[in-house]
Amino acid sequence: MHKIADSTSATSLLSPPGAAPRGLAIARWREAAAASLADAARTVKQLAASLPPDDPAWILRFSPDQIDAQFQALEKRIASGEVRLEALPLLGVPFAIKDNIDVAGLPTTVACPEFSWTPETTAPAVQRLLDAGAILVGKTNLDQFATGLVGTRSPYGIVPNVFDPRYISGGSSSGSASVVARGLVPFALGTDTAGSGRVPAGFNNIVGLKPTRGWISTRGVFPACRTLDCVSVFALTVADAALAASIAAGPDAADGYSRTPPPDALTRRLPAAPDACTGAAASPPPDARPRAIRSGGTGVPSGDGDVAAPKLPDTRPRLGIPATPEWFGDRQAAAAWERALDQARATGAVLVPLDFSPLFEVAALLYQGPWVAERYAAIESLITTRPEAMHPVVRGIIEQARRHDAVSVFRAQYRLADLKRTCDALTASVDALLVPTVPTLPTIADVLANPVETNSRLGTWTNFVNLLDGCALALPAPFRDDGLPAGVTLIAPAWSDAALAAFGQTWERLTPQPPGVAGLPPFPDPAATPLPFPSAPTVRLAVVGAHLRGLPLNHQLTERGAVLVEQTTTSPDYRLFALPGTVPPKPGLVKTPAGDGAPIVVELWDMPVEAFGSFVALVPPPLGIGTLTLADGRTVKGFICETWATADARDITDYGGWRAFLAATNPSTPAVPANA
C-alpha cells in the first residue's frame, strides 16, 4: 500500500509495540493515519485480531481482508486526487455499528438470525462516515429488534456491564456501548427510540448522543418505531460523539423523516455562567429571572428551588431537575444523584425542581399506547408466521399491538398533542432538563427474573424524549458508592444538539473519573478538543459548481468551518453555463425572466459569518455572490454570474446541474458522495 507520509509511524502514535491500542480519541487515530496509512491499516488489523472470539458484544467482526479493502479504497481516493487528506476528518478511525443498521453485502440480523437479510445498499449514516475516512470493524449485539433497555434479549448472548459482569450493560444498543467503554473503538453507532442510545451510556460510563429526530437519516436502519427512531452515537468524549454525529448527519431526500436544521441550530448555546470555564460556582445574583430557549416563558417554578422571585436578568443556565425522583429502592443511585447535582451547581447552573408527571404520562404512551404497533408493522411477516423465532419477551411486548386499533391511534395522538402543550408550559422557565440517565442499575439475574417490569423502570427518564421531539446527551457522572457508573442526561428541544454538547464539555471538565472502563489511557482536557459546530452566526450559501462536495474547490468551504446542510434546486428561473477558460472548470448561474429557465441543483452550506468575507474575496470574476431563489421560495446567498460572460459559453441548463454535466462529459469525474 502507498505510504502517505514517512514521519512518525502510526503504531508508535497509537500504542506500544505489540499492543493493540485501547481508549484513544478520534484525533489520535487520525493523526496516526495521516502519518502513515499503511501503518494505520496494520494497527487496525491488530486491533481486530485482538478481539476475543466469544465476546458477546459483537455479532460480526471484520476480517483482515475486509479492513485492508477499506484502507485501499481510501488510498485510491487520495492518490487520484478525488479527495484531499485534510478533507477526511475520520481518516483511518475505526468504528462499529449496531446490527440493525445496513451495510451493503453484509447480513443485518437485528439479533434474530431467522430474520436476517443482506442489503444491497449501505445506510446513509454509515456511508457518510466511510466517505469521511472511517474504517468499519464490525457490527454489534443488541436487544432483538431494538426492543429493550437491558442488553439481555439476544440469541448472540447477554452483554455484561464493563465494570461488573453481574450487572446489565443496558440496551438495546448494548454491544456498541460495550466496545466504546472498553476502548476498542473511539465511537460506535447505536439507535434510540425509547432510550437505547442513552441507557447503555449511563451504565458504562461513556457519552451517548441522541440527536434531534431526522438530523441523521434512518434510511437503512431497521425500524422499531419509524416515526421516532434516531441513529445515536456512543463515544468516550462529547467532542468525539459530536464530531461523528455531525458527519453522519445530513438531509436525505429518500428518507421521509429526514429534516433540515434551521439556520441557527448549530450556533445555539445554553447561557454561560460567569465562572463556568473555571469550574467554580458562580455567585447567584440577589434575584434571578428565568429565561428560556423554548417559548419565552418567564414564570418561576413552584416549590423550593435555587432561585428567588423574578426581578433581575440572570445569565446562568437554568436546568430543570425532577422534584421527587423515584429510585425504586436503590439508595446508591439516589446518593450518586446528589453528587451529580453538586457537580451541576459547580458549572454555575441554576437548578429548578419540576413536577415531571406530564412527562411520565407521555412516556407511558410509548409502550402502553399504540406506538407499539409500529414495532408490529416492522416484523408482521415474522410474528404472524414464525413467532417461535423471536425472543419470548420481545414477542410478548410486540404482540400487545393487537390490542390497538385506528381509533386508539388517533386518541393517543390527540392526548400527546395536549400533553406537549402542558410539557412546554412546564419547561418554559428552563434552558434544559437534567435527569438521572437511569433510576437504578439491576443485575442480569434481576432482569431475567422480572424482565418487563425491570426494563420499564429503566425508561423512566428516557421514554418521553422522542415523543416530545427532544434531543438528549447522556454523560458520565460521579460514581455510585459500589464503584458502578451513574450517568446523567441533558434534554432540550429539537435542534439544541450543539447547545447540549457545549454544556456537556463544561460538565466533562468537572467529572471526577475518566470515561470508559478503568485502566484506559488518560484523555486530554476535553476543552482542548473543539466541537464541530460553529460558535458564531452563519451565512447560508448556495454553491453550484467547483465548490460542490468532492470537487476541487470544496476545501475553501470546509477550511472555513462550513457545514453542508442540504442539496436542493433553484427556482425554475435560472440558466447554467459552462464558462470557457476557467481553472478549475466552473459554471455560471444566471437568472432569467420567469418561465425561461429550469431548476438547477445547488448545495446549501452554513459558513461562519466571520469567515464569509475571506471566502468572498476568493471569488473571481465573472462570478460573484448574490441572492438566489430556491425551489421552495427561500432566498439564500449564492454564486451568480455576470451575463456578459455567457456570450461565448455553452448553455448546459438541460443537464440540471454542474455535477451531471461533468459526469456526462467526463466519466472520471468523482461521483457525488452519499446523500450530498
Secondary structure as GFF3:
##gff-version 3
##sequence-region A 1 676
A	DSSP	alpha_helix	10	14	.	.	.	ID=ss1
A	DSSP	alpha_helix	26	35	.	.	.	ID=ss2
A	DSSP	alpha_helix	37	49	.	.	.	ID=ss3
A	DSSP	beta_strand	58	61	.	.	.	ID=ss4
A	DSSP	alpha_helix	64	79	.	.	.	ID=ss5
A	DSSP	three_ten_helix	85	87	.	.	.	ID=ss6
A	DSSP	beta_strand	94	98	.	.	.	ID=ss7
A	DSSP	three_ten_helix	113	115	.	.	.	ID=ss8
A	DSSP	alpha_helix	124	131	.	.	.	ID=ss9
A	DSSP	beta_strand	135	140	.	.	.	ID=ss10
A	DSSP	three_ten_helix	144	146	.	.	.	ID=ss11
A	DSSP	alpha_helix	174	181	.	.	.	ID=ss12
A	DSSP	beta_strand	187	192	.	.	.	ID=ss13
A	DSSP	alpha_helix	199	204	.	.	.	ID=ss14
A	DSSP	beta_strand	207	210	.	.	.	ID=ss15
A	DSSP	beta_strand	230	235	.	.	.	ID=ss16
A	DSSP	alpha_helix	238	248	.	.	.	ID=ss17
A	DSSP	three_ten_helix	265	267	.	.	.	ID=ss18
A	DSSP	beta_strand	318	322	.	.	.	ID=ss19
A	DSSP	alpha_helix	331	346	.	.	.	ID=ss20
A	DSSP	beta_strand	350	354	.	.	.	ID=ss21
A	DSSP	alpha_helix	357	368	.	.	.	ID=ss22
A	DSSP	alpha_helix	372	378	.	.	.	ID=ss23
A	DSSP	alpha_helix	380	385	.	.	.	ID=ss24
A	DSSP	three_ten_helix	387	389	.	.	.	ID=ss25
A	DSSP	alpha_helix	392	399	.	.	.	ID=ss26
A	DSSP	three_ten_helix	400	403	.	.	.	ID=ss27
A	DSSP	alpha_helix	406	427	.	.	.	ID=ss28
A	DSSP	beta_strand	432	436	.	.	.	ID=ss29
A	DSSP	alpha_helix	444	449	.	.	.	ID=ss30
A	DSSP	alpha_helix	451	458	.	.	.	ID=ss31
A	DSSP	beta_strand	470	475	.	.	.	ID=ss32
A	DSSP	beta_strand	488	493	.	.	.	ID=ss33
A	DSSP	alpha_helix	497	510	.	.	.	ID=ss34
A	DSSP	three_ten_helix	526	528	.	.	.	ID=ss35
A	DSSP	beta_strand	538	543	.	.	.	ID=ss36
A	DSSP	alpha_helix	555	558	.	.	.	ID=ss37
A	DSSP	beta_strand	563	569	.	.	.	ID=ss38
A	DSSP	beta_strand	574	579	.	.	.	ID=ss39
A	DSSP	beta_strand	586	591	.	.	.	ID=ss40
A	DSSP	beta_strand	601	608	.	.	.	ID=ss41
A	DSSP	alpha_helix	609	616	.	.	.	ID=ss42
A	DSSP	beta_strand	623	629	.	.	.	ID=ss43
A	DSSP	beta_strand	635	641	.	.	.	ID=ss44
A	DSSP	three_ten_helix	643	646	.	.	.	ID=ss45
A	DSSP	beta_strand	650	651	.	.	.	ID=ss46
A	DSSP	three_ten_helix	653	655	.	.	.	ID=ss47
A	DSSP	alpha_helix	658	665	.	.	.	ID=ss48
###
